[in-house]
Amino acid sequence: MKTTAFAGALAVLALMTSGAASAQSSAPYGAPISLESAKAVGAAVHAEAVKRKVPGTFAVVDILGEMVVVDRGMDASNGAVDIALAKARSAIKYKKANLALEGFPAGLDGMGAGGALLMSGGKIVGAIGVSGGAEGALAQAGAAASK
């Protein structure tokens, strides 16, 4: 019984650290995302959340993981902002999006789906974290708006 649980835990760990969870970026960090650009990213996430009819709480962080913009979606859970912020900080910290883990619960370091790097001119300028439903799709919409 213990062997099966241990094997399952190893399988989950392997998925989280494999290329399936999205490869680490080799792009350098650039200048931090501006407030205007962060708001544009947020607007794209909000539009996608409305289209999908999900709360769509999001947080945009700069290259140091400091919050630039945050928006708590309508009827979102009390912890949604904390989860979104953890996902954004995880993406910027590890230079790695975590979009492939849709439906996987966020751990202490925000490793559930819904974190994406924000790029400009081939450089990392920040990250977005999303909580509240369709996290991967919403994070991708925000990332696309930063380019």
Steps between C-alpha positions, in 0.01 A plus 500: 500500500780742594685412180196590286457836674871573462493407130198727449677788672805447279281503189344832601844646576630380165207667319557826685870510415480363146477688175125426505463769762663749261871550444705753688563813295853587400390858429667767711312724737430843357372824647200448732155510344344846505170573671341573162614168354388313813156659468483388134586145608228521765245625247573200276458260793177669607358479145584128481347440844176671396493296178544176697272611786756434774609730787853544362694644791847601382824655620774653285849518651821665383836326453560503876162339574354823638131558433420757230128433439249274671130444438273273704232352276131526582395226744860377526606310810669682786834341419492565124732802510759313707488206260532722190791687656676172589462377142641823355792500743569134425514570126739796540716327761558188292480672156240240418133508408280244669217482251507125440378414850136605450284374784802415716473671840740786572760407756687727734708624210208553261573201278145447376397609149455868437844660513666648192799713420443841344742579220594817315774527241614145573553576869304402808330811643268336752255218556130446544323261733132410470255327731130426475441281196653452154829616652723382216292666228472825694874510572572438130268788405691729736837381372393562140405859589848575635680435171 
